[in-house]
Amino acid sequence: MYMANWSDLPDDMLEYLTSFLPIQDCHRFSAVCQNWHIAAKQKRYSPAQQIPWLALGETDDKKKRKFYDLLEDRHYYLDAPGLRGKVFCGSSYGWLFTLDRKLNFHLLNPLTGEFYDLPPPPPFYEGHLDMYEHDLPRYLEAESDDEEAHGDLREIFEGLQRDFVLKAILDYDPSTRSDFTAVILYGKDNTPAFWRPGDDAWTAVTALPTGLNDIIFFKGMFYTVQSPIKDNYSAIYTFKVGNDPNPKATKINLRVPCHGDHNYVIDETYVNFQVDYLVIFDAKLHLVERFIQWSDNDRRRLTTKFVVHKLDLEGSNYSTCDHINGHAIFLGGNSPVVIGPSQFHKCMEDAIYFTDFVSIDSELYGAEDNGIFDMIRNNTTPYYPHDVFHHTHAAPIWFTPNQWSDEYRSGAVNQQLDTKRNRYHSYTGRRDRDT
């Protein structure tokens, strides 16, 4: 029987096949032969959606950044100078928002090296430095930021670096269009502010309450949510970044009551509280409530459950969901990533993959509150061992690798992917020995 030569398949067919591949398999595809390598460099078809990697801390020598691939239960170590000494405060479209100890702010694609220098969050020290404010110029102008030279001031700035920006998102992928907008929630009050290429500073959005939890871009508008504080209702606000230099937010006529135990004390030790997320799937905006148990004694957090609501913005109504139509949702400091039930069979369906939502004391206690919440069985299983998060400077974050860049297609990125098998099964929660 005659066997066709796979290397002689039509170019269009080869290029179409690459559009279904995750980034790892696309690299393997390109290594088969010269024809396949050429086909893998083309961009005529939309890429497959990628399962997010988990962006972790630096290696011990501080030279590389560690990422964990859920799909293959494998680590990647990227030699990305732009990530050294940085914490992540947001992730969208394969781009990471980073802050260093002097609060230099950047937007970076770690696989291509493309980056934007962003203005510092506005005004980044007001109300935070107190007695140290007069030392600010000395700290910012110093070539070194070592502990011996700056003492307590360095510690203050490390806290700001870790906690000052709650979240940062993009409306569009900067790789595909230049007229994108970056939006952050920053400061003590989680104030929204936006920046566009060419702007000299961030512009704050006015007429919003304090205590905002999340922000998302949906149908040309930004939506943000305030978790229940006094009346046990979540409130939704919206604003549009257009020609108005000072856009004002509008409150949506829709209130979602808290659907879990909220702000009560258990045995004078544990306090329950709620964090809200905004997520888009099935072309609808959804509100996801996350209920967390906090222990003041050992400063540990534990997510106990999630509740999902579909929002009817036109009818000012909502409905609570028993399931999420087979999707897998990745939540944390990133823009939410939603994987459809037919896209990757290794993702648990009707499940929420979550990371620790803050980095409070993560250097001492570890950012341990992570897992997979099963919407059907109403339980949580781990996807990664908790102890790896100890002694990190900030909480991990989901990062979706952007495989369609020229740098990746040329093979430059693949030289950075030093892989190491992890002794942890990412989907069943079982510890397995390497084979």
Phi, psi and omega per residue, in radians:
M1 nan 2.370 -3.105
Y2 -1.353 2.292 3.079
M3 -1.887 2.205 3.140
A4 -1.187 2.645 3.069
N5 -1.466 1.942 -3.061
W6 -1.057 -0.518 -3.113
S7 -1.222 -0.263 -3.117
D8 -1.734 0.219 3.079
L9 -1.069 2.597 -3.130
P10 -0.972 2.493 -3.103
D11 -1.005 -0.734 -3.105
D12 -1.092 -0.661 3.122
M13 -1.171 -0.734 3.134
L14 -1.103 -0.770 -3.139
E15 -1.111 -0.660 3.129
Y16 -1.152 -0.674 3.131
L17 -1.087 -0.664 -3.113
T18 -1.132 -0.399 -3.114
S19 -1.243 -0.175 3.119
F20 -1.732 -0.032 -2.964
L21 -1.693 2.447 2.917
P22 -1.201 2.899 -3.003
I23 -1.015 -0.641 -3.121
Q24 -1.140 -0.788 -3.105
D25 -1.263 -0.511 3.081
C26 -1.124 -0.671 3.083
H27 -1.106 -0.782 3.129
R28 -1.141 -0.681 3.096
F29 -1.012 -0.784 -3.080
S30 -1.202 -0.307 -3.104
A31 -1.571 -0.044 -3.065
V32 -1.188 -0.876 -3.127
C33 -2.846 3.078 -3.069
Q34 -1.135 -0.724 -3.137
N35 -1.088 -0.740 3.139
W36 -1.206 -0.603 3.100
H37 -1.103 -0.744 3.126
I38 -1.140 -0.753 3.135
A39 -1.087 -0.643 -3.114
A40 -1.210 -0.294 -3.132
K41 -1.513 -0.193 -3.093
Q42 -1.395 2.814 -3.070
K43 -2.337 0.599 -3.044
R44 -1.440 -0.198 3.136
Y45 -2.129 2.582 3.118
S46 -1.103 2.438 -3.100
P47 -1.306 2.757 3.027
A48 -1.171 2.585 3.042
Q49 -1.206 2.435 -3.072
Q50 -1.755 2.473 2.946
I51 -1.251 2.309 -3.088
P52 -1.085 2.593 2.901
W53 -1.576 2.773 3.043
L54 -1.700 2.019 3.132
A55 -1.442 2.068 -3.055
L56 -1.904 -2.726 -3.080
G57 -1.548 -2.954 3.136
E58 -1.482 2.771 2.986
T59 -1.218 2.910 -3.054
D60 -1.038 -0.571 -3.137
D61 -1.488 0.044 3.077
K62 1.153 0.229 -3.057
K63 -1.627 -0.410 -3.095
K64 -2.315 2.757 3.109
R65 -1.905 2.472 -3.016
K66 -1.741 2.317 3.077
F67 -2.229 2.575 3.129
Y68 -2.056 2.234 -3.130
D69 -1.721 1.954 -3.137
L70 -1.128 -0.669 -3.019
L71 -1.062 -0.681 -3.077
E72 -2.004 0.109 -3.141
D73 0.895 1.005 -2.986
R74 -2.531 2.609 3.049
H75 -1.694 2.588 2.950
Y76 -2.149 2.481 3.136
Y77 -2.072 1.908 -3.073
L78 -1.726 2.220 3.055
D79 -1.525 1.456 -3.076
A80 -2.059 1.721 -3.109
P81 -0.961 -0.532 -3.124
G82 -1.193 -0.167 3.140
L83 -1.800 -0.102 -3.048
R84 -1.192 2.229 3.123
G85 1.271 0.172 -3.057
K86 -1.766 2.711 2.917
V87 -1.943 2.685 -3.139
F88 -1.689 2.281 3.111
C89 -2.137 0.206 3.084
G90 3.073 2.755 3.141
S91 -2.680 2.179 3.101
S92 -2.566 2.362 3.014
Y93 0.955 0.514 -3.122
G94 1.472 0.174 3.076
W95 -1.921 2.532 3.135
L96 -2.027 2.359 2.952
F97 -1.552 2.260 -3.093
T98 -2.256 2.616 3.038
L99 -2.268 2.396 3.018
D100 -1.752 -3.082 -3.032
R101 -1.193 -0.340 3.080
K102 -1.709 0.248 3.081
L103 1.099 0.526 2.920
N104 -1.284 2.300 -2.961
F105 -1.958 2.281 -3.130
H106 -2.399 2.728 2.974
L107 -2.073 2.126 -2.924
L108 -2.416 2.395 2.895
N109 -1.722 1.854 -3.013
P110 -1.200 -0.297 3.133
L111 -1.495 -0.381 -3.123
T112 -1.960 -0.347 -3.067
G113 1.473 -0.061 3.091
E114 -1.166 2.450 -3.139
F115 -2.689 2.822 3.025
Y116 -2.185 2.312 2.961
D117 -1.401 2.120 -3.115
L118 -1.823 2.641 3.031
P119 -1.103 2.724 3.068
P120 -1.119 2.631 3.108
P121 -0.991 2.406 -2.991
P122 -1.649 2.564 -0.733
P123 -1.340 2.133 -2.791
F124 -1.271 -0.280 -3.108
Y125 -2.003 -0.112 -3.043
E126 -1.081 2.169 3.097
G127 1.383 0.073 -3.076
H128 -2.000 -0.625 -3.016
L129 -1.541 -0.410 3.094
D130 0.889 -2.049 -3.049
M131 -1.168 -0.271 -3.085
Y132 -1.576 -0.040 -3.022
E133 -1.057 -0.581 -3.128
H134 -1.235 -0.290 3.112
D135 -1.566 -0.036 -3.050
L136 -0.985 -0.877 -3.119
P137 -1.022 -0.697 -3.138
R138 -1.088 -0.715 -3.115
Y139 -1.202 -0.774 -3.073
L140 -1.216 -0.542 -3.097
E141 -1.528 -0.258 -3.102
A142 -1.187 2.475 3.117
E143 -1.264 -0.526 -3.124
S144 -1.944 2.656 3.057
D145 -2.174 0.538 -3.095
D146 -1.202 2.745 -3.004
E147 -1.125 -0.652 -3.094
E148 -1.142 -0.634 -3.095
A149 -1.327 -0.534 -2.986
H150 -2.136 -0.196 3.003
G151 0.948 -2.217 -3.051
D152 -1.095 -0.532 -3.122
L153 -1.104 -0.676 3.097
R154 -1.100 -0.692 3.126
E155 -1.135 -0.706 3.103
I156 -1.055 -0.782 -3.109
F157 -1.209 -0.554 3.055
E158 -1.094 -0.675 3.083
G159 -1.137 -0.728 3.100
L160 -1.124 -0.742 3.136
Q161 -1.014 -0.678 -3.048
R162 -1.403 -0.616 -2.910
D163 -2.060 -0.199 -2.924
F164 -1.243 -0.639 3.100
V165 -1.822 1.962 -3.131
L166 -1.232 -0.736 -3.091
K167 -2.749 2.599 3.073
A168 -2.429 2.329 -3.092
I169 -2.397 2.937 3.044
L170 -2.114 2.615 3.019
D171 -1.457 -0.632 3.134
Y172 -2.380 2.840 3.133
D173 -1.317 2.083 3.117
P174 -1.076 -0.324 3.104
S175 -1.271 -0.373 -3.053
T176 -1.921 -0.347 3.095
R177 -2.689 2.501 -3.047
S178 -1.535 -0.250 -3.102
D179 -1.642 0.876 3.136
F180 -1.574 2.907 3.107
T181 -2.245 2.347 3.012
A182 -1.810 2.399 3.123
V183 -2.264 2.409 3.120
I184 -2.193 2.712 2.872
L185 -1.907 2.070 -2.960
Y186 -2.380 2.863 3.002
G187 1.372 -3.077 -3.113
K188 -1.077 -0.541 -3.041
D189 -1.793 0.111 -3.096
N190 0.937 0.903 -3.126
T191 -1.303 2.329 3.057
P192 -1.328 2.476 3.022
A193 -2.576 2.650 -3.101
F194 -2.221 2.751 3.096
W195 -2.500 2.445 3.049
R196 -2.212 2.633 3.133
P197 -0.888 2.254 -3.084
G198 1.789 -0.334 3.096
D199 -1.276 2.506 3.107
D200 -1.529 -0.287 -3.072
A201 -2.694 2.929 3.041
W202 -1.388 2.573 3.100
T203 -1.958 2.091 -3.131
A204 -1.322 2.572 3.089
V205 -1.727 2.209 -2.999
T206 -1.614 3.071 3.037
A207 1.056 0.740 3.071
L208 -2.189 2.600 3.129
P209 -1.357 3.017 3.043
T210 -1.453 2.955 3.038
G211 1.361 0.480 3.064
L212 -1.230 2.504 -3.071
N213 -1.822 -0.600 -2.967
D214 -2.696 2.850 3.109
I215 -2.596 2.564 -3.095
I216 -2.649 2.729 3.095
F217 -1.834 2.239 -3.050
F218 -2.623 2.065 3.072
K219 0.921 0.853 3.043
G220 1.423 0.022 -3.111
M221 -2.227 2.693 2.966
F222 -1.691 2.360 3.108
Y223 -2.089 2.422 3.109
T224 -2.350 2.736 -3.024
V225 -2.277 2.455 3.031
Q226 -1.895 2.110 3.138
S227 -1.214 2.786 3.126
P228 -0.980 2.323 3.097
I229 -2.104 -1.008 -3.087
K230 -1.961 -0.735 -2.998
D231 -1.769 0.132 3.107
N232 1.082 0.534 3.048
Y233 -2.175 2.434 3.004
S234 -1.526 2.434 -3.114
A235 -2.033 2.419 -3.120
I236 -1.913 2.349 3.094
Y237 -2.206 2.704 3.140
T238 -2.427 2.643 3.039
F239 -2.673 2.792 -3.133
K240 -2.170 2.349 3.079
V241 -1.682 1.876 -3.139
G242 -2.306 -2.296 -3.141
N243 -1.429 -0.294 3.140
D244 -1.230 2.092 -3.125
P245 -1.219 -0.285 3.136
N246 -2.312 1.270 -3.095
P247 -1.168 2.541 -3.139
K248 -2.001 2.518 -3.089
A249 -1.506 2.667 3.107
T250 -2.124 2.415 3.107
K251 -1.460 2.290 3.087
I252 -1.330 2.414 3.140
N253 -1.367 1.142 -3.109
L254 -2.722 2.139 3.108
R255 -2.148 2.294 -3.135
V256 -1.901 2.065 -3.132
P257 -1.203 2.609 3.084
C258 -1.088 2.287 -3.080
H259 -1.921 0.598 3.100
G260 -2.773 3.103 3.105
D261 -1.187 2.336 -2.967
H262 -2.361 2.150 3.002
N263 0.947 0.871 3.023
Y264 -2.220 2.764 -3.019
V265 -1.739 2.350 3.100
I266 -1.907 2.000 3.114
D267 0.941 0.542 3.119
E268 1.006 0.366 -3.107
T269 -2.147 -0.870 -3.042
Y270 -1.799 2.412 3.078
V271 -2.091 2.239 3.082
N272 -1.616 2.434 3.035
F273 -2.546 3.028 -2.972
Q274 -2.196 2.470 2.996
V275 -2.184 2.361 -3.115
D276 -1.864 2.541 3.039
Y277 -2.218 2.641 3.003
L278 -1.911 2.260 -3.042
V279 -2.378 2.502 3.100
I280 -1.942 2.153 2.905
F281 -2.686 2.704 -3.021
D282 0.937 0.619 3.081
A283 1.083 0.369 3.131
K284 -2.208 2.624 3.050
L285 -1.486 2.310 -3.125
H286 -2.153 2.578 3.016
L287 -1.843 2.188 3.137
V288 -1.963 2.072 3.099
E289 -1.622 2.313 3.097
R290 -2.074 2.180 -3.096
F291 -1.876 2.212 -2.985
I292 -2.182 2.408 3.081
Q293 -1.801 2.226 -3.064
W294 -2.053 2.306 3.098
S295 -1.873 2.085 3.108
D296 -1.271 -0.427 -3.101
N297 -1.174 -0.908 -3.111
D298 -1.973 0.140 3.071
R299 0.967 0.731 3.105
R300 -1.854 2.621 3.125
R301 -2.069 2.591 3.100
L302 -2.561 2.049 3.063
T303 -1.293 2.213 -3.066
T304 -1.727 -0.538 3.120
K305 -2.963 2.908 3.009
F306 -2.179 2.565 3.019
V307 -2.276 2.316 -3.049
V308 -2.002 2.365 3.106
H309 -2.222 2.328 3.004
K310 -1.515 2.240 -3.060
L311 -1.722 2.294 3.016
D312 -1.802 1.626 -3.029
L313 -1.201 -0.630 -3.139
E314 -1.244 -0.718 -3.108
G315 -1.582 0.047 3.141
S316 0.909 0.855 -3.094
N317 -2.505 3.017 3.113
Y318 -2.605 2.837 3.036
S319 -2.410 2.423 -3.129
T320 -1.476 2.367 -3.027
C321 -1.721 2.319 3.021
D322 -1.387 -0.432 3.125
H323 -2.597 3.081 -3.104
I324 -2.140 0.667 3.018
N325 0.979 0.659 3.066
G326 1.386 0.034 -3.119
H327 -1.336 2.801 2.912
A328 -2.034 2.236 -3.092
I329 -1.987 2.314 3.132
F330 -1.890 1.991 -3.037
L331 -2.091 2.635 3.080
G332 2.845 -2.433 3.110
G333 -1.363 -0.038 -3.117
N334 -1.574 2.882 2.855
S335 -1.129 2.320 -3.025
P336 -1.039 2.463 3.090
V337 -1.970 2.284 -3.134
V338 -2.068 2.145 3.123
I339 -1.867 2.199 -3.134
G340 -1.243 2.757 -3.046
P341 -1.122 -0.407 -3.102
S342 -1.731 0.025 -3.014
Q343 -1.460 -0.803 3.136
F344 -2.445 2.021 -3.044
H345 -1.204 -0.309 -3.098
K346 -1.400 -0.236 3.053
C347 -1.314 2.393 3.024
M348 -1.216 2.296 3.140
E349 -1.420 2.706 -3.099
D350 0.879 0.878 -3.050
A351 -2.413 2.640 3.076
I352 -2.033 2.019 3.054
Y353 -1.567 2.108 -3.036
F354 -2.266 2.612 3.020
T355 -1.935 2.955 3.071
D356 -1.021 2.397 -2.999
F357 -1.503 -0.269 3.116
V358 -2.406 3.009 3.130
S359 -2.036 0.451 -3.129
I360 -1.019 2.123 3.081
D361 0.952 0.450 -3.096
S362 -1.141 -0.477 -3.135
E363 -1.188 -0.520 -3.100
L364 -1.661 -0.735 -3.014
Y365 -1.878 -0.260 -3.076
G366 1.490 2.561 3.082
A367 -1.555 1.571 -2.878
E368 -1.737 -0.217 -3.005
D369 -1.476 1.448 -3.141
N370 -2.459 2.722 3.121
G371 2.911 -2.997 3.087
I372 -2.068 2.030 3.110
F373 -1.627 2.121 3.138
D374 -1.527 1.963 -3.093
M375 -1.160 -0.503 -3.095
I376 -1.399 -0.828 -3.089
R377 -1.555 -0.200 3.087
N378 1.070 0.732 3.093
N379 -2.441 2.990 -3.057
T380 -2.169 2.371 3.025
T381 -2.186 2.697 -3.135
P382 -1.409 2.708 2.971
Y383 -2.046 -0.088 -3.072
Y384 -2.812 2.439 -3.093
P385 -1.122 2.400 -3.059
H386 -1.109 -0.598 -2.977
D387 -1.156 -0.287 3.140
V388 -1.220 -0.311 -3.103
F389 -1.509 -0.110 3.119
H390 -1.184 2.570 3.061
H391 1.096 0.472 2.984
T392 -1.729 2.702 -3.066
H393 -1.397 -0.373 -3.116
A394 -2.697 2.891 -3.127
A395 -1.153 2.625 3.067
P396 -1.205 2.914 -3.091
I397 -2.548 2.575 3.060
W398 -1.321 2.386 -3.110
F399 -2.371 2.168 -3.135
T400 -1.662 1.933 -3.100
P401 -1.078 2.372 -3.131
N402 -1.718 1.768 -3.007
Q403 -1.523 -0.087 -2.986
W404 -1.725 0.380 3.111
S405 -1.495 2.754 3.107
D406 -1.128 -0.631 -3.125
E407 -1.080 -0.767 -3.126
Y408 -1.157 -0.766 -3.082
R409 -1.111 -0.498 -3.130
S410 -1.369 -0.200 3.105
G411 1.698 -0.062 -3.096
A412 -1.106 -0.672 -3.115
V413 -1.185 -0.632 -3.065
N414 -1.104 -0.439 3.087
Q415 -1.217 -0.304 -3.130
Q416 -1.572 -0.257 -2.987
L417 -1.469 1.398 3.086
D418 -1.479 1.867 -2.979
T419 -1.690 2.657 3.120
K420 -2.534 2.223 -3.100
R421 -1.229 2.303 3.126
N422 -1.621 2.431 -3.118
R423 -1.524 0.867 -3.134
Y424 -2.604 2.222 -3.138
H425 -1.428 2.145 -2.895
S426 -1.422 -0.239 -3.031
Y427 -1.999 -0.500 -3.091
T428 -1.735 -0.202 -3.109
G429 1.390 0.208 -3.133
R430 -1.650 2.488 2.980
R431 -1.508 2.174 -3.114
D432 -2.126 2.557 3.017
R433 -1.386 2.588 3.066
D434 -1.162 2.619 3.083
T435 -2.052 nan nan
